[in-house]
């Protein structure tokens, strides 16, 4: 019998995640306090991470190691969500066409 794995199931405790990623448990708690990665809580109020959150913690850890501040990282993550939502909205509004994406003219985006 094969089991379907739920990527969004909050299964992993702070100690497990810290060991998997080679970070300190205090770093994970700080990410929660700073609202960068906020895992679910068990009935005993212990943090429980999903696989998706673990991947996000790994990315945040890399960004922090590159010298970025946690508020800066949080803002980047927030903006990425906004961008993804806007792209979904654009996809819904775009008329379906037979023109291949490679054949469409593109405009250069100027830095603001």
C-alpha positions as CSV (number, residue, x, y, z in Angstrom):
1,X,0.0,0.0,0.0
2,X,1.4,3.4,-1.0
3,X,0.9,6.4,1.2
4,X,0.4,9.9,-0.3
5,X,2.7,12.4,1.4
6,X,1.2,15.7,2.3
7,X,3.7,18.5,1.7
8,X,1.6,20.7,4.0
9,X,1.4,18.4,7.0
10,X,3.0,20.0,10.1
11,X,5.1,17.0,11.2
12,X,8.6,18.2,12.2
13,X,9.6,19.6,15.5
14,X,12.1,22.4,16.0
15,X,14.9,20.0,17.0
16,X,14.4,17.9,14.0
17,X,14.4,20.8,11.6
18,X,17.4,22.3,13.2
19,X,19.3,19.1,12.8
20,X,18.2,18.6,9.2
21,X,19.3,22.1,8.2
22,X,22.3,22.5,10.5
23,X,20.9,25.6,12.2
24,X,20.4,26.4,15.8
25,X,16.9,25.9,17.4
26,X,17.1,29.6,18.5
27,X,17.3,30.6,14.9
28,X,14.1,28.8,14.1
29,X,12.3,30.4,17.1
30,X,13.6,33.8,16.0
31,X,12.2,33.3,12.5
32,X,8.8,32.7,14.1
33,X,9.0,35.7,16.4
34,X,10.1,37.9,13.5
35,X,7.2,36.6,11.4
36,X,9.5,35.3,8.7
37,X,8.5,31.6,8.9
38,X,5.6,30.9,11.2
39,X,5.0,27.2,11.6
40,X,1.8,25.7,13.0
41,X,1.5,24.8,16.7
42,X,0.7,21.4,18.2
43,X,-1.9,21.1,20.9
44,X,0.9,21.5,23.4
45,X,2.0,24.8,21.6
46,X,5.1,23.3,20.2
47,X,6.2,24.5,16.7
48,X,5.6,22.0,13.9
49,X,7.0,22.5,10.5
50,X,5.8,21.3,7.1
51,X,8.2,20.2,4.3
52,X,7.4,23.5,2.5
53,X,8.3,25.5,5.6
54,X,11.5,23.6,6.0
55,X,12.5,24.5,2.4
56,X,11.6,28.1,3.2
57,X,13.7,28.1,6.3
58,X,16.6,26.7,4.3
59,X,16.3,29.5,1.8
60,X,16.0,32.1,4.6
61,X,19.1,30.7,6.2
62,X,21.0,31.1,3.0
63,X,19.8,34.7,2.6
64,X,20.7,35.5,6.2
65,X,24.2,34.0,5.6
66,X,24.5,36.3,2.7
67,X,24.1,39.3,5.0
68,X,20.4,40.1,4.6
69,X,18.4,41.2,7.7
70,X,15.3,39.2,8.8
71,X,13.0,42.2,8.2
72,X,14.4,42.4,4.6
73,X,14.0,38.7,4.0
74,X,10.4,38.9,5.3
75,X,9.6,41.7,2.9
76,X,11.1,39.8,0.0
77,X,9.0,36.7,0.8
78,X,5.9,38.9,1.1
79,X,6.5,40.5,-2.2
80,X,7.1,37.1,-3.9
81,X,3.6,36.1,-2.7
82,X,2.1,39.3,-4.2
83,X,4.0,38.8,-7.5
84,X,2.8,35.2,-7.7
85,X,-0.8,36.3,-7.1
86,X,-0.6,39.0,-9.7
87,X,0.8,36.5,-12.2
88,X,-2.2,34.2,-11.5
89,X,-4.5,37.1,-12.0
90,X,-2.9,38.0,-15.3
91,X,-3.0,34.4,-16.5
92,X,-6.8,34.4,-15.8
93,X,-7.3,37.6,-17.6
94,X,-5.2,36.9,-20.7
95,X,-7.2,35.6,-23.6
96,X,-6.1,32.2,-24.7
97,X,-4.3,32.5,-28.0
98,X,-2.6,30.2,-30.5
99,X,0.4,32.4,-30.6
100,X,3.4,30.6,-29.0
101,X,5.0,32.6,-26.1
102,X,8.3,32.6,-28.0
103,X,6.6,34.5,-30.9
104,X,5.1,37.3,-28.7
105,X,6.9,40.6,-28.7
106,X,8.5,41.5,-25.4
107,X,9.1,44.8,-23.8
108,X,12.2,45.6,-21.9
109,X,11.5,46.5,-18.2
110,X,13.3,49.6,-17.1
111,X,14.8,49.8,-13.6
112,X,12.8,52.1,-11.5
